[in-house]
Every structure is written in structure tokens, then in C-alpha cells.
Amino acid sequence: MGKGSKWSQHEDAQLARSWVCTSEDPIKGTDQSKDKFWSTIHEHWSSALGQDDRTIQALKNRWSIVSRSAQKFSGYVAQAKSRRASGNTDEDVMQAALALFLSLEHEVFQQEAAWRTLSACPKWQVLPTAKSSAIKKAVDDEDQVTSEETCDEDTRRPMGTKQAKRKSLEHVDMTKKLDELVQAQNNKNKLFSDYMLMQMLTASTEPDDLQALNQLKSDYMAKRFRSCDN
């Protein structure tokens, strides 16, 4: 496998595990420079996979892609949770989120294993997220490590008004921002998300769920007729 060869899902999943293990190290996790941080991730990743054919920079670049993709998928999970029916399991919610992602993104979500690892990591959950379609490098190496160097820089230089506003936007609740993203993309696809909820309710035998299913069917047909009229 060459330096520029295609990444496998197995490599991506291990990258997520290595990032989490390094970040949550109680001794070194937050007390190291960004270069040392990524050197440690590279050592952990290479050791776990028994290979050393990816450079540190390659891991950094791939991490940016994996983490952004996982953050986007978190928005779909939030949508599925908001429509969760009584009796549905976490795995039911996961399947609904995967279906919603496929419908709106027109591709299968490829980072499920990495997402499952990262979503359980508090340090990853608080990383700043990007706004809707203007997704930029939200998760670069400097965002991932709270180093002493960064802390000293913040202490020496007061935060300007523009920077303060940007920081404020970046720290807006993750679920709220991602919900807005999904809603913006979902204007023409809301009937599909209602259909997914209908499927979840159909699998349930709870009386309340059956009542909700009948109501949803009625609402669904009404929306369909209105859509046809328009």
C-alpha cells in the first residue's frame, strides 16, 4: 500500500480509536504539543494495525475528513432521536439515521465504525463544528489539542471582536447547529423522514405507537395531497 493509496474503513476506525486513546490519556493527553500529539497518534495507529505506510501528515489530513463526516452524521442521529418512538432501541435510531443520511446525501455513510468510537468520547463531542454548507477546516490539529503554547498565546494577546464572535459561533450547541443544517437540506425531503418514522412505529406493538402511526398516516396523506396540488 503506497502513501497515497485509498484509505480503508478499518484504517479510519483505527484512526478514530487512536485519536480517542491519545486524547484521553490522563498523563499526556492535554500536556503535549500538537506535533507530539500527532506523533503519539501515529505510533498508536501503526502499532495497532501492524503497518507503517502512512505518514503523520497523512493521518492529520485523513482525520480532518473522518471527523467532519462523523460530525455531519451526528446531525442525522439527532434528527432520528427527535422522532424516536416508544419502544425503539438505539440501534433502531441508528438505522433511521443511516437511511436519512442516504436519502439526503445520496451516498452511504462510510464512517459508522469511526462515528461509534468518536460519539462516545466527550473530548470529540465538544470540538467546534462548521456552519451548514460553508464547511471549512473545523477540525484541524490545533483545534484538537489544548497545548500550553496555545494557552500562553491566548493569555498574551486579547481576543479581538471578530475573533470573539467567531469563537462564539463555533461553540453554539452542536445538536442545534446540525439540526439547522439537516432542516435546510430537508425542505424537499420531509415526507421521507415522516415515512421513516412510520416504519419505526409499524414495528411496534404498543397501543400508543399504533395510535401515533394512524395519526401519522393521516398526516402523511394530507401532506401528499397538498404536495400534488402545488
Backbone as JSON, one array per atom type, in Angstrom:
{
  "sequence": "MGKGSKWSQHEDAQLARSWVCTSEDPIKGTDQSKDKFWSTIHEHWSSALGQDDRTIQALKNRWSIVSRSAQKFSGYVAQAKSRRASGNTDEDVMQAALALFLSLEHEVFQQEAAWRTLSACPKWQVLPTAKSSAIKKAVDDEDQVTSEETCDEDTRRPMGTKQAKRKSLEHVDMTKKLDELVQAQNNKNKLFSDYMLMQMLTASTEPDDLQALNQLKSDYMAKRFRSCDN",
  "N": [[0.85, -1.2, 0.0], [0.73, 2.13, -0.97], [1.8, 5.49, -0.09], [-0.15, 7.29, -0.98], [-2.4, 5.73, -1.28], [-5.79, 4.46, -1.29], [-7.82, 4.92, 1.59], [-8.93, 2.5, 3.92], [-12.0, 1.41, 5.54], [-11.38, 0.14, 7.87], [-8.9, 1.22, 8.54], [-9.69, 3.87, 8.97], [-11.4, 3.55, 11.17], [-9.58, 2.69, 13.09], [-8.0, 4.95, 13.24], [-9.75, 6.73, 14.46], [-9.99, 5.44, 16.96], [-7.35, 5.61, 17.85], [-7.03, 8.38, 18.02], [-8.86, 8.97, 20.07], [-7.8, 7.45, 22.22], [-5.32, 8.7, 22.58], [-6.09, 11.33, 23.13], [-7.49, 11.01, 25.51], [-5.63, 10.17, 27.29], [-4.64, 10.23, 30.56], [-2.26, 11.27, 31.47], [-0.67, 12.34, 29.37], [-2.44, 13.4, 27.56], [-3.48, 16.17, 27.29], [-1.24, 17.61, 27.69], [0.86, 18.21, 25.85], [2.64, 19.15, 22.88], [1.22, 20.01, 19.65], [2.58, 18.67, 17.62], [3.79, 16.52, 18.97], [1.51, 15.3, 19.91], [0.32, 14.31, 17.53], [2.35, 12.67, 16.69], [2.26, 10.72, 18.64], [-0.28, 9.65, 18.15], [0.2, 8.58, 15.61], [2.09, 6.59, 16.21], [0.53, 4.92, 17.85], [-1.53, 4.18, 16.09], [-0.11, 2.91, 13.98], [1.07, 0.8, 15.38], [-1.18, -0.63, 16.23], [-2.3, -1.52, 13.84], [-0.23, -2.82, 12.7], [1.33, -1.76, 10.66], [3.24, 0.65, 8.8], [2.92, 2.58, 6.83], [1.76, 5.0, 6.41], [2.12, 8.46, 6.62], [2.65, 10.92, 9.26], [1.49, 13.34, 8.5], [-0.32, 12.41, 6.63], [-2.12, 11.06, 8.27], [-3.12, 13.21, 9.74], [-4.41, 14.69, 7.72], [-6.34, 12.83, 6.89], [-7.76, 12.52, 9.24], [-9.09, 14.96, 9.48], [-11.02, 14.7, 7.48], [-12.44, 12.39, 8.29], [-13.4, 13.14, 10.85], [-15.01, 15.41, 10.29], [-16.95, 14.23, 8.68], [-18.1, 12.47, 10.51], [-19.12, 14.3, 12.36], [-21.08, 15.55, 10.81], [-22.82, 13.39, 10.43], [-23.72, 13.09, 13.02], [-25.68, 15.0, 13.17], [-27.78, 13.85, 11.74], [-28.33, 11.7, 13.35], [-29.28, 13.06, 15.57], [-31.64, 14.06, 14.49], [-33.05, 11.67, 14.04], [-33.31, 10.78, 16.67], [-34.96, 12.75, 17.71], [-37.35, 12.03, 16.66], [-37.89, 9.66, 17.72], [-39.67, 6.75, 18.52], [-41.7, 5.31, 21.13], [-40.35, 2.47, 22.64], [-38.52, 1.93, 20.65], [-35.19, 0.96, 19.96], [-31.72, 1.97, 20.55], [-30.34, 1.1, 18.35], [-32.34, 1.0, 16.43], [-32.77, 3.72, 16.08], [-30.29, 4.38, 15.04], [-30.33, 3.03, 12.57], [-32.39, 4.43, 11.32], [-31.2, 6.93, 11.13], [-29.08, 6.37, 9.41], [-30.51, 5.74, 7.1], [-31.73, 8.18, 6.59], [-29.51, 9.79, 6.12], [-28.57, 8.6, 3.76], [-30.68, 9.23, 2.04], [-30.63, 12.05, 1.9], [-27.97, 12.78, 1.44], [-27.29, 11.23, -0.66], [-25.55, 9.09, -0.73], [-23.95, 6.28, 0.83], [-23.29, 6.27, 4.31], [-20.03, 6.09, 5.28], [-18.48, 6.02, 7.54], [-19.26, 4.7, 9.87], [-18.19, 2.96, 11.9], [-16.07, 4.51, 12.87], [-17.53, 6.73, 13.75], [-19.07, 5.64, 15.85], [-17.09, 5.17, 17.74], [-16.05, 7.78, 18.17], [-18.31, 9.25, 18.97], [-18.72, 8.5, 21.55], [-16.82, 9.76, 22.95], [-16.13, 12.34, 25.08], [-14.34, 14.5, 24.64], [-14.17, 14.69, 21.89], [-16.78, 15.35, 21.28], [-17.06, 18.01, 22.03], [-15.63, 19.44, 20.2], [-15.33, 22.24, 17.96], [-17.86, 22.91, 15.5], [-18.67, 23.11, 11.98], [-20.5, 25.59, 10.03], [-23.49, 24.95, 8.31], [-23.54, 24.81, 4.78], [-21.14, 26.02, 4.43], [-18.83, 24.6, 5.16], [-15.74, 24.43, 6.64], [-12.28, 23.95, 7.52], [-12.92, 22.58, 10.18], [-11.97, 20.88, 12.04], [-8.98, 20.88, 12.59], [-5.5, 20.2, 13.36], [-4.83, 22.0, 15.4], [-7.15, 22.61, 16.68], [-7.63, 20.3, 17.95], [-5.91, 19.79, 20.05], [-5.29, 20.97, 23.25], [-2.88, 22.85, 24.0], [-0.06, 23.95, 25.99], [1.27, 25.96, 24.73], [-0.68, 27.17, 23.14], [-2.42, 28.1, 25.11], [-0.77, 29.99, 26.37], [-0.47, 31.81, 24.3], [-3.09, 32.79, 24.01], [-3.31, 34.08, 26.43], [-1.45, 36.14, 26.24], [-2.33, 37.7, 24.07], [-5.06, 39.7, 23.65], [-8.41, 38.77, 22.79], [-9.8, 39.72, 19.73], [-12.7, 41.59, 18.5], [-13.91, 40.44, 16.18], [-12.78, 37.89, 16.26], [-13.78, 37.0, 18.68], [-16.5, 36.88, 18.14], [-16.49, 34.9, 16.2], [-15.55, 32.71, 17.68], [-17.64, 32.47, 19.45], [-19.73, 31.66, 17.78], [-18.72, 29.2, 16.97], [-18.95, 27.67, 19.2], [-21.59, 27.24, 19.63], [-24.33, 25.21, 20.54], [-23.86, 21.86, 19.5], [-25.82, 20.02, 18.56], [-27.99, 21.71, 17.94], [-26.95, 23.33, 15.86], [-26.38, 21.41, 13.91], [-28.88, 20.34, 13.53], [-30.11, 22.5, 12.28], [-28.71, 22.5, 9.91], [-29.51, 20.03, 8.77], [-32.26, 20.47, 8.56], [-32.32, 22.55, 6.7], [-31.42, 21.25, 4.45], [-33.43, 19.49, 4.18], [-35.84, 20.43, 3.25], [-37.26, 19.68, 0.94], [-37.55, 17.06, 1.45], [-39.03, 16.2, 3.6], [-41.24, 14.56, 3.73], [-40.11, 12.08, 3.43], [-38.7, 11.66, 5.83], [-40.82, 11.52, 7.59], [-41.92, 9.21, 6.65], [-39.94, 7.38, 7.42], [-40.24, 7.45, 10.19], [-42.76, 6.37, 10.31], [-42.22, 3.77, 9.52], [-40.73, 2.91, 11.72], [-42.64, 3.03, 13.74], [-44.41, 1.14, 12.82], [-43.2, -1.24, 13.38], [-43.64, -1.55, 16.03], [-45.66, -2.76, 18.79], [-47.0, -1.44, 20.71], [-49.87, 0.12, 22.12], [-50.06, 2.97, 22.19], [-48.19, 3.62, 20.25], [-49.35, 2.53, 17.97], [-51.58, 4.14, 17.76], [-50.32, 6.57, 17.29], [-49.17, 5.95, 14.87], [-51.4, 5.68, 13.16], [-52.29, 8.32, 13.2], [-50.09, 9.56, 12.06], [-50.12, 8.42, 9.51], [-52.44, 9.56, 8.53], [-51.72, 12.28, 8.56], [-49.6, 12.15, 6.78], [-50.82, 11.44, 4.34], [-52.36, 13.7, 3.95], [-50.37, 15.66, 3.62], [-49.24, 14.7, 1.3], [-51.29, 15.02, -0.57], [-51.47, 17.81, -0.53], [-48.98, 18.43, -1.54], [-49.18, 17.44, -4.13], [-51.13, 19.12, -5.14], [-49.73, 21.47, -5.24]],
  "CA": [[0.0, 0.0, 0.0], [1.54, 3.34, -1.04], [1.45, 6.63, 0.75], [-1.37, 7.92, -1.44], [-3.42, 4.74, -1.56], [-7.11, 4.7, -0.7], [-7.98, 4.51, 2.98], [-9.98, 1.52, 4.18], [-12.82, 1.72, 6.72], [-10.65, -0.4, 9.02], [-7.9, 2.23, 8.89], [-10.41, 5.02, 9.52], [-11.89, 3.2, 12.5], [-8.43, 2.68, 14.0], [-7.59, 6.34, 13.43], [-10.65, 7.27, 15.49], [-9.61, 4.85, 18.25], [-6.04, 6.15, 18.25], [-7.25, 9.77, 18.43], [-9.52, 8.94, 21.38], [-6.86, 6.94, 23.22], [-4.3, 9.72, 22.82], [-6.75, 12.49, 23.74], [-7.97, 10.7, 26.85], [-4.51, 9.75, 28.14], [-4.67, 11.12, 31.73], [-0.94, 11.83, 31.74], [-0.14, 13.11, 28.25], [-3.49, 13.82, 26.64], [-3.57, 17.6, 27.02], [0.01, 18.24, 28.12], [1.87, 17.97, 24.83], [2.49, 20.0, 21.7], [0.43, 19.37, 18.59], [3.44, 17.73, 16.9], [3.93, 15.33, 19.8], [0.19, 14.69, 19.93], [0.12, 13.52, 16.32], [3.36, 11.62, 16.67], [1.74, 9.65, 19.5], [-1.37, 9.01, 17.4], [0.81, 7.79, 14.54], [2.69, 5.39, 16.82], [-0.56, 4.06, 18.31], [-2.22, 3.68, 14.9], [0.78, 1.99, 13.28], [1.23, -0.4, 16.21], [-2.45, -1.37, 16.26], [-2.55, -2.13, 12.53], [0.94, -3.56, 12.25], [1.81, -1.19, 9.41], [3.84, 1.98, 8.98], [2.98, 3.12, 5.47], [1.08, 6.29, 6.36], [2.88, 9.48, 7.33], [1.9, 11.69, 10.25], [0.66, 14.3, 7.78], [-1.43, 11.67, 6.02], [-3.1, 10.82, 9.34], [-3.75, 14.51, 10.03], [-5.34, 15.01, 6.63], [-7.46, 11.89, 6.91], [-8.54, 12.8, 10.44], [-9.98, 16.08, 9.19], [-12.13, 14.17, 6.68], [-13.21, 11.45, 9.12], [-14.1, 13.84, 11.93], [-16.07, 16.24, 9.71], [-18.01, 13.33, 8.25], [-18.77, 11.97, 11.72], [-19.9, 15.4, 12.92], [-22.27, 15.72, 9.98], [-23.73, 12.28, 10.7], [-24.33, 13.33, 14.33], [-26.9, 15.76, 12.93], [-28.82, 12.92, 11.32], [-28.68, 10.93, 14.54], [-30.12, 13.95, 16.38], [-32.96, 14.08, 13.87], [-33.7, 10.38, 14.3], [-33.65, 10.74, 18.09], [-36.08, 13.65, 17.96], [-38.55, 11.35, 16.16], [-37.84, 8.3, 18.27], [-40.93, 6.25, 19.05], [-41.6, 4.49, 22.34], [-40.01, 1.08, 22.38], [-37.43, 1.79, 19.7], [-33.87, 0.84, 20.56], [-30.7, 2.85, 19.99], [-29.99, 0.6, 17.02], [-33.41, 1.45, 15.54], [-32.47, 5.12, 15.79], [-29.11, 4.38, 14.18], [-30.74, 2.63, 11.22], [-33.16, 5.53, 10.76], [-30.23, 7.98, 10.79], [-28.36, 5.92, 8.21], [-31.43, 5.86, 5.96], [-31.92, 9.61, 6.34], [-28.26, 10.24, 5.51], [-28.56, 8.1, 2.38], [-31.69, 9.95, 1.27], [-30.29, 13.45, 1.71], [-26.6, 12.94, 0.93], [-27.21, 10.41, -1.88], [-24.45, 8.15, -0.61], [-23.95, 5.53, 2.08], [-22.36, 6.78, 5.31], [-18.93, 5.13, 5.3], [-17.66, 6.15, 8.75], [-20.06, 4.27, 11.02], [-17.34, 2.44, 12.97], [-15.36, 5.65, 13.45], [-18.51, 7.55, 14.46], [-19.43, 4.98, 17.11], [-15.99, 5.41, 18.68], [-15.93, 9.21, 18.48], [-19.51, 9.77, 19.63], [-18.65, 8.15, 22.97], [-15.68, 10.49, 23.51], [-16.52, 13.71, 25.44], [-13.44, 15.5, 24.06], [-14.54, 14.88, 20.48], [-18.12, 15.95, 21.23], [-17.0, 19.46, 22.24], [-14.89, 20.11, 19.14], [-16.18, 23.17, 17.22], [-18.41, 22.38, 14.26], [-18.8, 24.09, 10.9], [-21.85, 26.03, 9.73], [-24.19, 24.47, 7.12], [-22.79, 24.47, 3.57], [-19.84, 26.69, 4.46], [-17.96, 23.77, 5.98], [-14.33, 24.68, 6.43], [-11.45, 23.04, 8.31], [-13.41, 22.72, 11.55], [-11.23, 20.01, 12.96], [-7.58, 20.73, 12.25], [-4.74, 19.72, 14.51], [-4.76, 22.95, 16.5], [-8.42, 22.52, 17.4], [-7.72, 19.01, 18.62], [-5.03, 19.71, 21.21], [-5.2, 22.15, 24.09], [-1.49, 22.83, 24.42], [0.38, 25.07, 26.82], [1.64, 27.02, 23.81], [-1.92, 27.86, 22.76], [-2.91, 28.8, 26.29], [0.08, 31.15, 26.58], [-0.77, 32.77, 23.25], [-4.37, 33.41, 24.34], [-3.1, 34.95, 27.58], [-0.69, 37.32, 25.84], [-2.99, 38.52, 23.08], [-6.52, 39.8, 23.88], [-9.22, 38.34, 21.66], [-10.47, 40.8, 19.05], [-14.15, 41.48, 18.38], [-14.26, 39.46, 15.15], [-12.4, 36.55, 16.72], [-14.7, 36.64, 19.75], [-17.76, 36.49, 17.51], [-16.29, 33.61, 15.55], [-15.47, 31.7, 18.73], [-18.99, 32.3, 20.0], [-20.49, 30.86, 16.82], [-18.19, 27.84, 16.92], [-19.31, 26.93, 20.41], [-23.03, 27.05, 19.73], [-24.65, 23.79, 20.75], [-23.65, 21.03, 18.3], [-27.07, 19.45, 18.06], [-28.8, 22.77, 17.35], [-26.38, 23.73, 14.59], [-26.52, 20.34, 12.94], [-30.3, 20.25, 13.22], [-30.4, 23.54, 11.3], [-28.16, 22.03, 8.64], [-30.36, 18.99, 8.22], [-33.54, 21.06, 8.2], [-32.13, 23.32, 5.47], [-31.31, 20.29, 3.35], [-34.57, 18.57, 4.23], [-37.08, 21.12, 2.89], [-37.98, 18.92, -0.08], [-37.49, 15.63, 1.78], [-39.65, 15.96, 4.89], [-42.13, 13.4, 3.63], [-39.31, 10.87, 3.61], [-38.4, 11.46, 7.25], [-42.07, 11.04, 8.19], [-42.05, 7.81, 6.25], [-39.03, 6.6, 8.25], [-40.88, 7.32, 11.49], [-43.86, 5.44, 10.12], [-41.63, 2.44, 9.52], [-40.34, 2.59, 13.09], [-43.85, 2.79, 14.51], [-45.03, -0.08, 12.32], [-42.54, -2.39, 14.02], [-44.01, -1.58, 17.44], [-46.99, -3.28, 19.11], [-47.55, -0.64, 21.79], [-51.11, 0.82, 21.72], [-49.79, 4.38, 21.91], [-47.47, 3.7, 18.98], [-50.31, 2.27, 16.9], [-52.39, 5.34, 17.62], [-49.46, 7.57, 16.65], [-48.99, 5.52, 13.49], [-52.61, 6.04, 12.42], [-52.3, 9.77, 13.05], [-49.03, 9.9, 11.12], [-50.59, 8.05, 8.18], [-53.41, 10.58, 8.12], [-50.96, 13.5, 8.25], [-48.78, 11.87, 5.6], [-51.67, 11.51, 3.16], [-52.75, 15.1, 3.77], [-49.2, 16.34, 3.05], [-49.05, 14.23, -0.07], [-52.29, 15.68, -1.42], [-51.1, 19.22, -0.65], [-47.81, 18.47, -2.42], [-49.67, 17.23, -5.5], [-51.87, 20.32, -5.53], [-48.77, 22.53, -5.53]],
  "C": [[0.88, 1.24, 0.0], [0.99, 4.45, -0.17], [0.11, 7.23, 0.35], [-2.49, 6.96, -1.73], [-4.71, 5.03, -0.8], [-7.18, 4.15, 0.72], [-9.12, 3.51, 3.1], [-10.79, 1.95, 5.4], [-12.13, 1.22, 7.99], [-9.59, 0.6, 9.48], [-8.56, 3.45, 9.52], [-10.87, 4.75, 10.94], [-10.74, 3.19, 13.51], [-7.92, 4.09, 14.24], [-8.45, 7.0, 14.5], [-10.27, 6.74, 16.87], [-8.29, 5.43, 18.75], [-6.17, 7.6, 18.71], [-7.86, 9.82, 19.83], [-8.55, 8.5, 22.47], [-5.81, 7.99, 23.58], [-4.9, 10.93, 23.53], [-7.11, 12.24, 25.19], [-6.86, 10.17, 27.77], [-4.43, 10.71, 29.33], [-3.34, 11.8, 32.01], [-0.5, 12.77, 30.62], [-1.21, 13.77, 27.39], [-3.52, 15.29, 26.29], [-2.29, 18.34, 27.36], [1.12, 17.93, 27.13], [1.6, 18.88, 23.64], [1.69, 19.26, 20.64], [1.27, 18.36, 17.8], [3.59, 16.42, 17.67], [2.62, 14.56, 19.85], [0.0, 13.78, 18.71], [1.17, 12.44, 16.14], [2.9, 10.42, 17.5], [0.61, 8.9, 18.81], [-0.8, 8.09, 16.32], [1.41, 6.5, 15.08], [1.6, 4.4, 17.24], [-1.25, 3.39, 17.12], [-1.39, 2.62, 14.19], [0.94, 0.68, 14.05], [-0.02, -1.27, 16.18], [-2.69, -2.12, 14.95], [-1.37, -2.95, 12.03], [1.46, -3.07, 10.92], [2.35, 0.21, 9.67], [3.98, 2.66, 7.62], [2.17, 4.4, 5.3], [1.91, 7.29, 7.17], [2.0, 10.18, 8.36], [0.98, 12.68, 9.55], [-0.53, 13.63, 7.12], [-2.52, 11.39, 7.04], [-3.84, 12.1, 9.69], [-4.81, 14.84, 8.98], [-6.57, 14.1, 6.65], [-8.35, 12.14, 8.11], [-9.53, 13.93, 10.19], [-11.21, 15.61, 8.43], [-13.04, 13.29, 7.53], [-14.03, 12.19, 10.17], [-15.23, 14.71, 11.41], [-17.25, 15.38, 9.28], [-18.8, 12.81, 9.44], [-19.62, 13.06, 12.36], [-21.18, 15.64, 12.13], [-23.3, 14.63, 10.3], [-24.4, 12.45, 12.06], [-25.62, 14.13, 14.19], [-28.07, 14.87, 12.52], [-29.27, 12.04, 12.49], [-29.59, 11.77, 15.44], [-31.53, 14.02, 15.82], [-33.73, 12.8, 14.16], [-34.13, 10.28, 15.76], [-34.86, 11.61, 18.39], [-37.4, 13.04, 17.53], [-38.67, 9.94, 16.72], [-39.18, 7.91, 18.89], [-40.69, 5.4, 20.29], [-41.32, 3.05, 21.96], [-38.89, 0.87, 21.39], [-36.08, 1.79, 20.42], [-32.91, 1.86, 19.94], [-30.32, 2.4, 18.58], [-31.06, 0.96, 16.0], [-33.16, 2.89, 15.11], [-31.29, 5.21, 14.82], [-29.49, 4.04, 12.74], [-31.55, 3.73, 10.54], [-32.23, 6.66, 10.32], [-29.46, 7.63, 9.53], [-29.23, 6.06, 6.96], [-31.64, 7.33, 5.58], [-30.68, 10.2, 5.66], [-28.21, 9.84, 4.03], [-29.52, 8.9, 1.5], [-31.24, 11.37, 0.93], [-28.9, 13.66, 1.11], [-26.36, 12.14, -0.36], [-25.96, 9.53, -1.9], [-24.54, 7.45, 0.74], [-22.93, 6.14, 3.03], [-21.28, 5.73, 5.55], [-18.17, 5.11, 6.63], [-18.39, 5.69, 10.01], [-19.19, 3.79, 12.18], [-16.58, 3.57, 13.66], [-16.32, 6.52, 14.27], [-18.87, 6.93, 15.81], [-18.34, 5.19, 18.16], [-15.95, 6.86, 19.12], [-17.12, 9.74, 19.26], [-19.53, 9.47, 21.12], [-17.53, 8.91, 23.68], [-16.08, 11.94, 23.8], [-15.63, 14.77, 24.78], [-13.73, 15.72, 22.58], [-15.87, 15.62, 20.37], [-18.07, 17.47, 21.35], [-16.15, 20.17, 21.2], [-15.82, 21.05, 18.39], [-16.64, 22.56, 15.92], [-18.58, 23.49, 13.24], [-20.25, 24.43, 10.64], [-22.3, 25.5, 8.37], [-23.26, 24.19, 5.94], [-21.4, 25.1, 3.55], [-18.87, 25.92, 5.34], [-16.51, 24.05, 5.63], [-13.53, 23.71, 7.27], [-11.82, 23.2, 9.78], [-12.59, 21.92, 12.53], [-9.81, 19.86, 12.45], [-6.8, 20.41, 13.51], [-4.69, 20.71, 15.66], [-6.06, 22.98, 17.29], [-8.46, 21.28, 18.26], [-6.88, 18.93, 19.88], [-5.04, 21.02, 21.96], [-3.79, 22.17, 24.67], [-1.16, 24.04, 25.27], [0.73, 26.26, 25.94], [0.42, 27.84, 23.42], [-2.46, 28.67, 23.92], [-2.11, 30.07, 26.54], [-0.23, 32.23, 25.57], [-2.06, 33.52, 23.55], [-4.21, 34.39, 25.49], [-2.42, 36.24, 27.17], [-1.49, 38.25, 24.94], [-4.5, 38.55, 23.31], [-7.27, 39.41, 22.62], [-9.95, 39.52, 21.05], [-11.97, 40.55, 18.91], [-14.56, 40.42, 17.36], [-13.94, 38.05, 15.6], [-13.36, 36.08, 17.8], [-16.04, 36.18, 19.18], [-17.63, 35.12, 16.85], [-16.25, 32.48, 16.57], [-16.85, 31.41, 19.31], [-19.83, 31.42, 19.09], [-20.04, 29.41, 16.82], [-18.64, 27.0, 18.1], [-20.81, 26.84, 20.63], [-23.32, 25.56, 19.81], [-24.62, 22.99, 19.46], [-24.96, 20.53, 17.71], [-27.91, 20.5, 17.35], [-28.28, 23.16, 15.97], [-26.57, 22.65, 13.52], [-27.98, 20.12, 12.57], [-30.67, 21.29, 12.15], [-29.88, 23.14, 9.92], [-29.08, 21.01, 7.99], [-31.7, 19.57, 7.77], [-33.44, 21.84, 6.88], [-32.07, 22.4, 4.26], [-32.57, 19.45, 3.18], [-35.88, 19.2, 3.79], [-37.92, 20.32, 1.9], [-38.04, 17.43, 0.25], [-38.2, 15.29, 3.09], [-40.6, 14.77, 4.86], [-41.36, 12.1, 3.85], [-39.03, 10.61, 5.09], [-39.65, 11.01, 8.0], [-42.3, 9.57, 7.86], [-41.16, 6.91, 7.11], [-39.62, 6.4, 9.65], [-42.04, 6.34, 11.42], [-43.36, 4.0, 10.14], [-41.25, 1.99, 10.93], [-41.57, 2.26, 13.94], [-44.52, 1.48, 14.09], [-44.47, -1.31, 13.01], [-42.93, -2.54, 15.48], [-45.43, -2.14, 17.62], [-47.64, -2.51, 20.26], [-48.8, 0.11, 21.3], [-50.87, 2.28, 21.37], [-49.08, 4.56, 20.57], [-48.41, 3.47, 17.81], [-51.2, 3.47, 16.66], [-51.59, 6.44, 16.91], [-49.26, 7.24, 15.18], [-50.19, 5.91, 12.64], [-52.67, 7.54, 12.17], [-51.27, 10.2, 12.01], [-49.44, 9.57, 9.69], [-51.55, 9.1, 7.64], [-52.69, 11.87, 7.72], [-50.16, 13.33, 6.96], [-49.61, 12.01, 4.32], [-52.08, 12.95, 2.88], [-51.6, 15.9, 3.14], [-49.0, 15.96, 1.59], [-50.03, 14.9, -1.01], [-51.95, 17.15, -1.61], [-49.93, 19.38, -1.61], [-48.23, 18.32, -3.88], [-50.38, 18.47, -6.02], [-50.91, 21.44, -5.93], [-47.97, 22.23, -6.79]]
}
